[in-house]
Amino acid sequence: MSGDQTLSPTGRRLANWLVGGTLAYNVVEGVIAIASGIAASSIILVTFGIDSYLEVIAAGAVLWRLAAPNDEIGEQREMRALRIVGASFMLLAAAVVLQAVLAIGGARGAESSTVGLILLLVSLVVMPIVSIAKLWAAANWSVPSLAAEARETIACSYLSLTALVGVIATALIGWWWLDPVFALLMVPWLVREGLEGLRGDACFDGAVLCFCRRCWLGMRDCISACCGGTCCAPATA
């Protein structure tokens, strides 16, 4: 496992700001998403809100890891943080499946929600930018738990998109089933990421975290041969 031995004060501050900002944003986002989702009977908005608090847990774990006073403690916290993030992925997958089954069984999709639509649009802009910034920081300073947490932020971005499509499709053409079905499409990826996190490897053991285009800016697992070890060297300052 590659830790953050090369993490400079500047890198640590940037990582703390990114993760702390994610945590604060998701606390507010979760309240709005769940409230608007319940009001509109939108399974995806409620699931989106649940995801927000799972990401709060994951972000808290990464902040705890970044606060490690030395490398030895940092390595121990790294493994625990990865497992906490992995567990949050699995919980989110279970929540998506449960809520989708209930929605499909009751033949109820998302209703129009102006507040929910605005929230989804804002998150669809903010979350990808934040996730890419975290993936860049994770690759530059070799922090696997930050990369894993960034992928959960990507899941939040995907949920924003599926929710937006589901709400609009229901309002315009009455295809209520798009809401839960689109959410279910994300489950295999959530489970895969969750299992990797629970194992504590997240495909980072012995590898350098990557931010190249071949690895989709860190969103895809880096195959060691893909970059030739030249484009993904961690920052030293």
Secondary structure, DSSP 4 states (H G I P E B T S, - for coil): ----TT--HHHHHHHHHHHHHHHHHHHHHHHHHHHHHHHHT-HHHHHHHHHHHHHHHHHHHHHHHHT-SSHHHHHHHHHHHHHHHHHHHHHHHHHHHHHHHHHHHTT--PPP-HHHHHHHHHHHHHHHHHHHHHHHHHHHHT-HHHHHHHHHHHHHHHHHHHHHHHHHHHHHH--TTHHHHHHHTTHHHHHHHHHHHHHT-TT-TTS----SGGGGGGTSPPPHHHHTTTS-PPP--
